[in-house]
Amino acid sequence: MTGFGRGAASVEGWHAVVELSAVNRKQAEVVVQLPKELAELESRVRHTVLGVVSRGRVQASVRLERGDGGTAMRVHANAARAFDAAFQDLGRALGRTIEPAAADFLRQPGIFADPDAVDADAAWRVIGPALEQALAALVAMREAEGAHLGADLAARLTAVESLAHRITADAPARPARQREALLKRLRDAGLGIDPADDRVLKELALFADRCDISEELTRLDSHFAKFRGCLDAAEPPGRTLDFLCQELFREFNTIASKANDAGMTHAVVEAKTLLETIREQAQNVE
């Protein structure tokens, strides 16, 4: 399902903006764009998104910047004092005075801090709320799309159900039509066999057993009810709907092979065409 969400938050002098865009995909995939210095947060972002999204390809873009506009270098005083003390220890060891130059302090890692540097935990304190806002907006848009998809699927399912009802209504007359067809073939062949002949009755009984589709029709009704229940369920129904479409296909195929009737076959073809459209739509549903 498609959707877009944007969130922003400011915490401890930092400002984060998170944008999420989702497109249709059968499985869940999250692609994260983060500042390279915060690459370790990628798994957190992905895990948070996957906690909400179970289907679709989601592009997550994260921007982080100083919210106070400050650019002054920060000095780690303890690190500077430790560095200076190390020079004093070195001087005592050599028996002469050694004073570090300003350039020595500049070259020493850990004394001066980049004003735009932030550790992962501090960054997550501002990125996390922005991500939650973006997810809420994304979910709201996907839910709106889902409502439209649900209405469309329900309407198409009604059309499939009407075809199944047509088959159900026609099924009891199928053995009688077969009896007439069998007797006609016998008459056309010049065989004057009595319709009450045991051989005719046995053939008709075998045909009635072979073309009995009552079990398939019962399972169709069950799948229809489950399908509608999934459309109204709170949990994501996408994969269940996909499975039910496969089962509906299976039952209609069995009906067509058993019935051996042009009228029923035509209804089955119509139903399968509608089911193919339903399945394509269902694969977009989370």
N, C-alpha and C positions, 0 to 999 in steps of 0.2 A: 504494500500500500504506500501511496505517496504522502508526503507531508513536509512541513518546514517548521522549525522552532528556533527562537532566539532568546538568549538570556544574558543578563549582565549583573555584575555584583562588584562592590568595592569593600575591601577589608584590609585594615592595617596599612593603608597608603598604597595599596595595589588595586588595579581595576582589571577585571576579566570580562571578555565577551565570548560567548559560545554560540555557534550556529550549527544546527543539525538539519540535514536534508535527507529525505528517504525516498527511494524509488522501489518499484516492485521487484521482488525476488522470492523464489520458493523457500530458500533458507535464509538464515540471519547472517549478515556480514557487516562489520563496523570498520570503517577506514578513518583513522585519526590523524589530524594535522596539528602538531604541537611545536612550540619553539624547541629547537634542538637541545637546549640546556634542560628542558623538562621532559625529555624522552622517557624517563622512568615512570611518568604518570600515564603513559599510553594504556597500560593494562588496567589501571583504575577507571579511566574514561570508558574503555571498551566494556569492562565488567558492569559498570553502572548503566550503560545504554542497553546491554543485553538483558539486564534485569527487568527492562520495560518492553523491549522489542524482541519478538520471537520470529518475525519474518520481515524480509526487506533488506536492501543495502543502504546503510546509513553512513553519510559522510559527516564527520564531526570536525569542525574547525575551531581551534582555541587560540585566542589572542590574550596576551597578558602584558600590561604596561604599568608604569608608575602612575598612580593617581594624583600625587601631590606635585608633580612636575619637578621634583628635586633632582639635582644632578651632582651634588657635592660628594666627593670621595669620603668614605667612612674609614676611620682608623681603628684598628684593633690594638688598643693600648697595651694590653697584656702581652700580645705577640711582639710589639715593638720593644717593650722593656726586657723581655726574655732575649731578644736578639742583641740588645745592647749589653746585657749581662754576659752573654756568650763571648763578646769581644773582650770584656774585662777579664774573664777567666782565661782567655787565650793570652792576654797581655801578662797576667801573673805567671802563666806557665812558661812564657818566653823571657820573663824578666824585663820587659819593657812595655811602655804604654802604647796601646793600639786603639785608636779611635775610629769607629765606622763613619764613613762619609754618607752624605744624604743619598747618593746614588745606591749605596749598599742597602739602605732601607727600602728604596723603591724596587730594587730587584728581588728582595726577599718575599717569597709568597706568603700570604696570610696576614700581612701587616695592613695593606690597603685593600679595601673591599670595593668591588664594582657596585656603583649605586643601583644598577639595574639587575644585580644578581639576587636570586631568591632561592631558598632551598625548597625541595619538593613538598614537604609538609606545609610550609607557609603558603606555597602557591596553591595547594589543594584547598586551603581554607577559603580562598576567593574563587577558585575555579569550580569547586563543588557546588556552591549555591547557584552559580550561573548555569551550570550544566542541568541542575534540577529544574530551573525555570525553562530552559530550552526544551527539555524532555516533556514538561507539562504542556507547552504550546504545541509540540510535535504530536503528542497523543491526542490533544483536542482536535487538531486538523484531521488526523487519521480516523478518529471516531466519527467525525462528520462524513468523511468519505465512506466509512464502513456502513453508516446508516443508509446511504444511497445504494451501495452495493447490496446490502441486505434486502432492500425493497425490490431491487431488480432480480435477485436470485429467487426470492419468494414468488414473484410473478411468473418467472420461467418454470419454477417447480410446479406451479399450479397447472401450467400447460402440459407438463409431462404427466402429472396425475390424471388429467382428463383423458389422455391417450391410454393410460393404464386402465382407467374405468371403461373405456370403449372396448378394450381387449377383454376385460372381465365380463362385460355384458354379452360379448360375442362368443365367448368360450363354450357355453353349454350347447350351442347350436352346431358346434364343429363336428361332433360324431354323426349327427343326422345328415349333415352335408356329405360327409364321407360315405355314409350308407347309400345315399342317392348316387354318388359318383361311382361307387363300386357296382351297384346294380346296373347302372347305365353301361359300364364297361362290359359287364357280363352279357347284357342284351345285345350290345353292338358286336360282341364276339359270337352271337348266335347260340349262347348257352342258356337254355331255359331253366335256370336254377330258381327254386322257390326262395323268396326272401326270408322265409322262416327256416331254411336249411341250416343245420348245425354248423356247417362249414362257414356259411356267411355270418352267422351269429358269432362264431369264434373269431373270425377275422375282424369283425366290428369291435368285439370286446378287447382284442389285442390293440387295435388302433386307439380306442378310447383310453387305454392305460398308457400307451406311448405318448399321446398328445395331452395328457393331463397336466395342466400348468397351475393347479391350485396352490402348490407349495411356492412357486415363484411369485405368484400374485400376492400371497400372504407376506412373503419377505419384502416385496416392493412396498407394501403398505407400512411395514415396520421401518424400512429405510426412509420413507417419506416423513414419517413421524419424527424419527431421529434427526433428520435434516432440519426440519422446522424448529425442533428443540434447540439445535446448535445455533441457529440464527438468533434465538432469543437469549442464549446463554451469556453469562458475564465473562467467562474465560475465553481466550482466543480459540475460535473454532476452525481456523483455516485448514489444518492438517486433517481434522476429522471430516470436514466437508469433502476434501480431496479423496479420502478413503471411501466415503459413501458414494461418491460419483462412480468410482471403480466398481463398487458392488452393484449399483443400479445398472451399469453397463452389462455386468455379468448376467444379471437376471433377465434383462431384455434379450440378450443374445440366446440364452437358453429357451426363452419363450418362442423366439423365431424358429429355432431348430426343431422344437417339439411340435409346434402348431402346424407347420407345413401348410400354411394358408396365406393366400395373396393379401387378403384384407388385413390380417394380423401383422404380416410382414411389413406392410406399408406403414401401419401404426408404429411398429418397432423402429423403423428407419427414421420416422419423424421424431420419436422420443430420443433416439440416440443422437440425432443432430442437435436437439435442444440440450441434451446432457453434455455434449462437447462444449457448447457455449458456456454452460454453467460451470463446467470444470475449469475452463480457462479463467473465468471470473473468480472462482473459488481459490485458485492459486495466487490471487492477488490479495486475498483476505488473510489477515493475521489471526 
